[in-house]
Amino acid sequence: MTSEIHVRKGNAHDIKGALQLIQELATYERAPDEVIVTEEKMVEWGFGSNPLFEFFVAEKNNQIVGIALYYIRYSTWKGPMLYLEDIVVKEEFRRFGIGHELFKHVALTCEERNYFGMTWQVLDWNTPAIEFYKKYGSEIATEWYNGRLSTEQISQITWDK
């Protein structure tokens, strides 16, 4: 099936299909109501004057069946690193090598740009994803906790302390 799949850089016209896959991922990760980003904002943030992310799309018969969205983060110890935010493949197209092709394109982008490496997160219960990454010799670290504040939480902080 991978011979029928074409992987290319995503563009603004692909945002609608990408957002549908993002919603599918949120449902799979048991958080369907967490997706609040809009197509318009994704176009602005991905293709405006200061793009915040890039992505690849996997297509079959001109239909987007997978995406890999990434951006550049900076490690104070190492330098620039590629951060893989998400790989998503439509459920009916999984297990045909599409995730491999998307992952390969992202990894080669990291290598071509001479970044230190790439990093990502995976949920501890997502065994298929963990096994996918492990087959490439990936290190799955467990010693770091993820911190986060929402804009609502930030607005509630008293900064005079």
C-alpha positions in Angstrom: 0.0 0.0 0.0 2.9 2.5 0.7 3.5 2.6 -3.1 0.1 4.1 -3.4 0.9 6.7 -0.7 2.5 10.1 -1.5 4.1 12.1 1.3 4.8 15.8 0.8 5.1 19.0 2.8 1.8 20.3 4.0 0.4 23.7 2.8 -2.4 26.0 3.9 -4.9 24.1 1.7 -4.2 21.0 3.7 -5.2 22.5 7.1 -8.8 21.3 6.9 -7.8 17.7 6.4 -5.0 18.0 9.0 -7.5 19.4 11.6 -9.8 16.5 11.0 -7.0 14.1 11.8 -6.1 16.1 14.9 -9.7 15.7 16.0 -9.4 12.0 15.4 -6.3 11.8 17.5 -7.9 13.7 20.3 -10.8 11.2 20.3 -8.3 8.3 20.3 -6.5 10.0 23.2 -9.8 10.3 25.1 -9.8 14.1 24.9 -12.2 15.0 22.1 -13.3 18.3 23.6 -9.7 19.5 24.1 -9.3 20.6 20.4 -10.2 24.3 20.3 -7.9 25.4 17.5 -9.6 26.6 14.3 -8.7 26.2 10.6 -8.2 30.0 10.4 -5.8 30.0 13.4 -3.8 27.0 12.1 -3.4 28.8 8.7 -2.2 31.9 10.5 0.1 30.1 12.8 1.5 27.8 10.2 1.7 30.0 7.2 1.7 33.6 8.5 4.6 36.0 8.8 6.2 33.9 11.7 5.3 30.2 11.1 5.1 28.2 14.3 4.9 24.7 12.8 5.4 22.6 9.7 3.9 19.3 8.7 3.9 16.5 6.2 0.8 14.9 4.7 0.4 11.4 3.5 -2.1 11.2 0.6 -3.9 8.4 -1.1 -6.0 9.3 -4.2 -5.6 13.0 -3.3 -7.1 12.3 0.1 -5.1 13.2 3.3 -4.8 9.9 5.3 -2.0 11.0 7.6 0.0 13.9 9.0 3.2 14.5 10.9 3.3 18.0 12.6 6.5 19.3 14.0 8.3 22.5 15.1 11.7 23.6 16.3 12.5 23.8 20.0 15.8 25.0 21.5 17.7 23.0 24.1 19.9 25.2 26.3 22.3 22.2 26.5 22.3 21.0 22.9 20.9 23.6 20.6 18.1 23.3 18.0 16.0 20.2 18.1 13.0 19.1 16.1 9.9 18.5 18.2 7.5 16.0 16.7 4.1 17.1 18.0 2.0 14.4 16.4 1.9 11.7 13.9 -1.7 10.8 13.0 -2.9 8.2 10.5 -6.5 7.6 9.8 -7.6 4.4 11.6 -8.5 2.5 8.5 -5.0 3.2 7.0 -2.9 2.1 10.0 -0.5 -0.8 9.8 0.4 -0.1 6.1 3.7 1.7 6.7 2.2 5.3 6.5 3.4 6.2 10.0 6.9 4.9 9.0 7.0 7.1 5.9 5.9 10.2 7.9 8.4 9.5 10.7 11.1 9.0 8.1 10.4 12.4 6.4 10.5 14.2 9.8 13.7 12.5 10.8 15.3 13.3 7.5 14.3 16.9 7.9 16.0 17.0 11.3 19.1 15.5 9.7 19.1 17.8 6.7 18.9 20.9 8.9 21.7 19.6 11.1 19.6 19.8 14.3 20.9 18.0 17.4 18.1 15.5 17.3 14.4 15.1 17.6 12.1 14.6 20.5 8.4 13.9 21.2 6.0 12.7 23.9 3.9 9.6 24.0 1.2 8.7 26.4 2.2 5.9 28.8 -0.9 3.8 27.9 -0.4 4.1 24.1 1.4 0.8 23.6 1.1 0.8 19.8 2.8 4.2 19.6 5.5 3.2 22.1 6.3 0.1 20.2 6.3 2.1 16.9 9.0 4.4 18.3 11.0 1.7 19.9 11.5 -0.2 16.6 13.7 2.8 15.5 15.9 2.4 18.6 14.2 5.4 20.3 14.8 6.1 23.9 11.5 6.5 25.8 12.3 8.5 28.9 10.2 8.3 32.0 12.1 10.6 34.4 10.6 13.9 33.3 7.3 15.3 34.3 5.3 17.6 32.0 4.3 21.0 33.4 1.7 23.2 31.9 -0.4 26.3 32.6 -3.5 27.4 30.6 -3.9 31.0 29.7 -6.8 31.0 32.2 -4.5 29.8 34.9 -1.9 32.3 34.0 -4.4 35.1 34.3 -5.2 34.0 37.8 -1.6 34.2 39.1 -0.6 37.0 41.5 2.8 38.0 40.2 3.7 40.3 43.1 4.9 37.4 45.2 
